[in-house]
Amino acid sequence: MTTTRITLIGRPGCHLCDDARAVVEQVATELDVGWDGRSIDDDPELREQWADHIPVTLVDGRSHDFFRVSPDRLRAALNRPPRPADPASG
């Protein structure tokens, strides 16, 4: 069973979000970690916090990247042991 370690925050119809999703799916599959996608259109708090920065990736609940997702940076973050989520980041 995989553990969800990546959260991708974006919105439908966003080309950068689609690009980020492809990178997240690839790296998550490669490293056998779970990921979850969330839309700012479905959550007013996410929209308030992240609307100007989508797509946003969180790793272990902490802000990792926004706008573009680097596969190398994402792999490096996931190769470190999980850290507890920062309550302020979502």
C-alpha positions as CSV (number, residue, x, y, z in Angstrom):
1,M,0.0,0.0,0.0
2,T,1.4,3.4,-1.0
3,T,1.3,6.4,1.3
4,T,0.0,9.7,0.0
5,R,2.9,12.0,0.1
6,I,2.2,14.4,-2.8
7,T,-0.7,16.8,-3.1
8,L,-1.2,18.7,-6.3
9,I,-3.4,21.7,-6.1
10,G,-4.6,23.2,-9.3
11,R,-7.8,23.6,-11.4
12,P,-9.4,22.0,-14.5
13,G,-8.4,23.7,-17.7
14,C,-5.0,25.0,-16.5
15,H,-2.3,23.9,-18.9
16,L,0.4,24.3,-16.2
17,C,-1.7,22.1,-13.9
18,D,-1.9,19.4,-16.6
19,D,1.9,19.6,-17.1
20,A,2.4,19.3,-13.3
21,R,0.0,16.4,-13.1
22,A,2.0,14.4,-15.7
23,V,5.2,15.0,-13.7
24,V,3.6,14.1,-10.4
25,E,2.0,10.9,-11.9
26,Q,5.4,9.8,-13.4
27,V,7.5,10.4,-10.3
28,A,4.8,9.0,-7.9
29,T,4.6,5.8,-10.0
30,E,8.3,5.5,-10.3
31,L,8.9,5.8,-6.5
32,D,5.6,4.0,-5.5
33,V,4.2,6.9,-3.5
34,G,0.7,8.1,-3.4
35,W,-0.6,11.4,-4.6
36,D,-3.8,13.4,-4.4
37,G,-5.1,16.1,-6.7
38,R,-7.2,18.9,-5.3
39,S,-8.9,21.8,-7.1
40,I,-9.1,25.3,-5.9
41,D,-12.5,25.5,-7.5
42,D,-13.8,23.0,-5.0
43,D,-12.4,24.5,-1.8
44,P,-12.6,28.2,-0.9
45,E,-9.7,27.9,1.6
46,L,-7.4,26.4,-1.1
47,R,-8.5,29.1,-3.5
48,E,-7.7,31.8,-0.9
49,Q,-4.3,30.4,-0.1
50,W,-3.1,29.2,-3.5
51,A,-5.0,30.8,-6.4
52,D,-2.1,33.0,-7.5
53,H,0.4,30.1,-7.4
54,I,-1.3,27.1,-9.1
55,P,-0.2,24.5,-9.7
56,V,1.2,24.0,-6.3
57,T,2.8,20.7,-5.1
58,L,3.0,19.8,-1.4
59,V,5.2,17.0,-0.2
60,D,4.2,15.6,3.1
61,G,1.8,18.6,3.6
62,R,4.6,21.2,3.1
63,S,4.8,23.5,0.1
64,H,7.3,22.2,-2.4
65,D,6.9,23.8,-5.8
66,F,4.6,26.1,-7.7
67,F,3.9,26.9,-11.3
68,R,6.3,24.2,-12.6
69,V,7.3,20.9,-11.1
70,S,10.9,19.7,-11.4
71,P,11.0,15.9,-11.6
72,D,14.5,15.9,-10.1
73,R,13.5,18.2,-7.2
74,L,10.4,16.1,-6.5
75,R,12.4,12.9,-6.5
76,A,14.9,14.4,-4.1
77,A,12.2,15.5,-1.7
78,L,10.5,12.1,-1.8
79,N,13.8,10.3,-1.2
80,R,14.0,12.0,2.2
81,P,12.0,10.5,5.1
82,P,8.5,11.9,5.4
83,R,8.2,14.9,7.7
84,P,5.1,15.8,9.7
85,A,2.8,18.3,7.9
86,D,3.1,22.0,8.6
87,P,-0.3,22.9,10.0
88,A,0.0,26.4,8.4
89,S,0.4,25.0,4.9
90,G,-2.9,23.3,4.5
